[in-house]
Amino acid sequence: MNTKILGSKGEEAAVQYLKKKGYRILERNFKTKWGELDIVVQKDGKIIFVEVKTLRQKSDFAPEDQVNFKKKQQLIKMAQIYLSYKHLSLDIDYQIDIVAIEVDWAVEVVNVKHFKNAIADHG
């Protein structure tokens, strides 16, 4: 199975998880020449940018470990670009979360972990 299919499966699982938890999906796959945001949601008046990471169960790394310093910096930049693009104040209450998805070899979701405000130093 290629990584694109694996990523799509994980992203769909993350959307379903977030909906069940009461998040309103605002946008999926917001792309610019500077990068992409997987999912943008809203809950309790707060904009939340969600990075989805999907890996096979029992791999050498946890999915959330794939968000390194460089990726964190890109997510902060993309959050600011999104706010600007949508004509929202950069001072608006927002956060960046990570949803980590693990799937088995049959590509069934076996574990979903939600790390809220995972990138807290966005300014």
C-alpha positions as CSV (number, residue, x, y, z in Angstrom):
1,M,0.0,0.0,0.0
2,N,1.4,3.4,-0.9
3,T,1.7,6.3,1.5
4,K,-1.0,8.4,-0.3
5,I,-3.7,5.7,0.3
6,L,-2.4,5.3,3.9
7,G,-2.6,9.0,4.5
8,S,-6.1,9.3,3.0
9,K,-7.3,6.5,5.2
10,G,-5.8,8.2,8.3
11,E,-7.2,11.6,7.4
12,E,-10.7,10.3,6.9
13,A,-10.4,8.5,10.3
14,A,-9.3,11.8,11.9
15,V,-12.2,13.7,10.4
16,Q,-14.7,11.1,11.7
17,Y,-13.0,11.2,15.1
18,L,-13.1,15.0,15.3
19,K,-16.8,15.1,14.2
20,K,-17.7,12.6,17.0
21,K,-15.9,14.8,19.5
22,G,-18.0,17.9,18.4
23,Y,-15.5,19.7,16.2
24,R,-16.9,21.4,13.1
25,I,-14.9,20.8,10.0
26,L,-14.1,24.1,8.2
27,E,-11.6,22.9,5.6
28,R,-9.6,19.9,4.4
29,N,-6.3,20.0,2.6
30,F,-5.8,23.8,2.5
31,K,-2.9,24.1,0.1
32,T,-0.7,27.0,-0.9
33,K,2.7,27.1,-2.5
34,W,4.2,27.2,1.0
35,G,2.6,24.0,2.3
36,E,-0.6,22.3,3.3
37,L,-2.9,22.1,6.3
38,D,-4.6,18.7,6.7
39,I,-7.7,19.7,8.5
40,V,-9.0,23.0,9.9
41,V,-11.8,22.7,12.6
42,Q,-13.6,24.9,15.0
43,K,-14.8,24.2,18.5
44,D,-15.9,26.5,21.3
45,G,-15.1,29.5,19.2
46,K,-11.5,28.4,18.6
47,I,-9.9,27.7,15.3
48,I,-7.8,24.5,15.4
49,F,-5.3,23.4,12.8
50,V,-5.0,19.6,12.8
51,E,-1.9,17.8,11.4
52,V,-2.7,14.1,10.8
53,K,0.0,11.5,10.9
54,T,-0.7,7.9,10.0
55,L,1.6,4.9,10.3
56,R,1.2,1.2,10.4
57,Q,0.9,-0.3,13.8
58,K,4.1,-1.6,15.4
59,S,6.3,0.5,13.2
60,D,9.6,1.8,14.7
61,F,8.1,5.2,15.4
62,A,4.9,6.6,16.8
63,P,3.0,8.7,14.2
64,E,3.2,11.9,16.3
65,D,7.0,11.6,16.4
66,Q,7.0,12.4,12.7
67,V,6.2,16.1,13.5
68,N,9.7,17.4,13.8
69,F,10.9,21.0,14.5
70,K,10.9,21.9,10.8
71,K,7.3,20.6,10.4
72,K,6.2,22.5,13.5
73,Q,7.6,25.7,12.1
74,Q,5.8,25.1,8.8
75,L,2.5,24.4,10.6
76,I,2.8,27.7,12.5
77,K,3.5,29.5,9.2
78,M,0.6,27.8,7.5
79,A,-1.8,28.6,10.3
80,Q,-0.9,32.3,10.0
81,I,-1.3,32.1,6.2
82,Y,-4.7,30.5,6.6
83,L,-5.8,33.2,9.0
84,S,-4.6,35.9,6.7
85,Y,-6.2,34.3,3.6
86,K,-9.5,34.1,5.5
87,H,-9.2,37.7,6.6
88,L,-9.1,36.7,10.3
89,S,-7.0,38.5,12.9
90,L,-3.6,36.8,13.6
91,D,-4.5,37.5,17.3
92,I,-7.5,35.2,17.1
93,D,-7.6,32.3,19.6
94,Y,-6.2,29.3,17.7
95,Q,-4.1,26.2,18.3
96,I,-2.4,23.4,16.4
97,D,-3.2,19.8,17.3
98,I,-1.8,16.5,16.1
99,V,-4.1,13.5,15.4
100,A,-2.0,10.3,15.3
101,I,-3.5,7.3,13.6
102,E,-2.2,3.8,13.7
103,V,-3.5,1.2,11.2
104,D,-3.0,-2.5,11.0
105,W,-1.8,-4.4,7.9
106,A,-5.3,-4.6,6.6
107,V,-5.4,-0.8,6.9
108,E,-8.1,-0.8,9.6
109,V,-7.7,2.0,12.1
110,V,-6.6,0.5,15.4
111,N,-5.6,3.6,17.4
112,V,-6.4,7.3,17.4
113,K,-4.5,9.7,19.6
114,H,-5.3,13.4,19.8
115,F,-2.6,15.8,21.0
116,K,-4.3,19.1,21.8
117,N,-2.3,22.3,21.5
118,A,0.7,20.1,20.5
119,I,2.6,23.1,19.1
120,A,2.0,25.6,21.9
121,D,4.8,28.1,21.1
122,H,3.1,29.6,18.0
123,G,3.1,33.1,19.4
